[in-house]
Structure formats: structure tokens, C-alpha cells
Amino acid sequence: MTEVKFPSMVDMPDKEYFAHPAIDQTGLKKFMESPRAYAWHKLNPLDNSTLAFGKAAHSLILGSGPKVERKLDGRTKAGKAQAEQAKSDDLVILSGSDYEKLQNMVDYAPDMNSLVEGKPEIALFAIDPATGLELKGKADWLPDHPGMDGVMWLYDYKTTGHDVQDFTGSAYKFGYHIQAAFYMMLYRLVTGYQGAMGFRFVVQEKQEPYDWMIWELSENDPEISLVAVKQIREALDRLSFYWKNHIPLEDMLNQGLPKTPLPIRFTDWQMNHLIGDDDQWEM
């Protein structure tokens, strides 16, 4: 078992990282939805099969992680042994189609070391000074030094089933601005770094032609400075109430979304689209 100190930067297996009770950005975003969503997330972690493809992609493309194999016939001795090994952190098995897809992605994937020298899958642990809450994050690619522009860019590799050119929409939908701000905050808490920071998403398509792009947020962008930083601070302050008062997760399950009726209101763009008056939106 890897020893975790606060603050620290640790190379540790996924299984140990996910088992550590510190708060990560995924859990914090769940709490922003509701205490129930957070508690459900903590009490019902995703199983390995749900995360298999992403885990395999990270392993082959970042160069750190479990071995990846095509799934064997589960009725055979070899297939049963493979399935048993996959229960550990040492092996990820994929269906034949997913395995072929991943190999095609790897053939055209970015070489992270050619983008910036660094280390893959480094876990960060720190204490939030305002609340005392333990925080954690696992950086996909942690550079050894700032870029030539003087900015310390942290890197995250993502796969997408959507148009890689429309990543801004995914960033909004899935709260990736919060992820970026959380990791930059965590990096500063761990290292004491005072220079300029930013966060880059290396995003690759899961379908032909398996192309990829880099999208970025700097700490001075309004999505970070005006929105994400405030969201994170408010969520940590609220979550600390439950922690300081020792409120169990089971009790938090009773605090879900509001149940009073809410009006349905389409945006102006949606209304114009539905009535066929889209001309005003053409450029």
C-alpha cells in the first residue's frame, strides 16, 4: 500500500488512488448536483468494465498503467484465467471491436513526450486550507517544467465519440472547466508554484479517422477565474459542513434535487429553431 502524505505527489496504482477517501474533482462535481448525487457516487463506484476502454487508452497512449488484451473466450481455461487477472489493476480486457479501435487510435495518437517532457499518471494530494478537507487528483501528464511560454500547462488526455472540433460543447456539458481549475489549485497547494498556469485537454476521436486536437484553458480565462474558482470554493465550503458535522453518506442520500414543479422554458434560439425562423442565426 502506497503511503500518502499531505501535501504530496505520488506514483500509485489506480486501485489505491480511487480507494483513498480524499475528494476529487469528479466527486465535487457530483456534490454540485446535489448531496444525494455525491453520496450515491461514493457508495456506488463504477465497476471496471464501465471504465475499461478509457483506462486501456490511457495505458497505451500515456505509457503507464495495466496491460491491455483482446478478450478471450470465457469458456476456455485461458479465458477464465484472463477474466480473473482482469479483476486486479494489472490487466484490462476489451472486446475484439474495441481492441481494434484502440489499436487504430494508438497508431495516430499524440506522443505526449514530444509535446512536453513529463510523467504520466501522477497522483496529487493536498489539504484545502480554507476547510481542512483532503483533496486529490491524478494528472494524466505532469510536465517536468513550464512551457516555452512560461506557463505551467497540466495535460489531460480524453477520448470522445463526438466531433473533436466541438469539444467546447463537451467542456460545458461535463464541467471540464471545473476539472481544469481544480487541478491547477491542487498543483499549487502541493508544490507552492507561483508562476502562470493553464490546463490542456488532448482530445482524440474514438471513430475514424481517430484525429486529435488540443484545447486549453488558462487560469486567467473567465471560465476559470470568474466561474470555476467560485463554483469550487462554494462547493468545498458547503461540503465541509457535512464533514465537520460527521453527517453520514446514507443521510446525504435524502437530500436530492428539488421536487417542486419547475416551468419549462426554451431559449430564444430553440424557439426560433422550432418555428423555422433560423435565418437570423446565419452568418
Secondary structure, DSSP 8 states (H G I E B T S, - for coil): -----SSEEE---HHHHHHS-SB-HHHHHHHHH-HHHHHHHHHS---HHHHHHHHHHHHHHHS-S-EEEE---TTSHHHHHHHHHTTSSSEEEE-HHHHHHHHHHHHH---HHHH--EEEEEEEEEE-TTT--EEEEEEEEEESS--TTS-EEEEEEEEESS-GGGHHHHHHHHTHHHHHHHHHHHHHHHH---S-EEEEEEEEESSTT--EEEEEEETTSHIIIIIIHHHHHHHHHHHHHHHHTT--HHHHTT--S--S-------HHHHHHHTT--GGG--
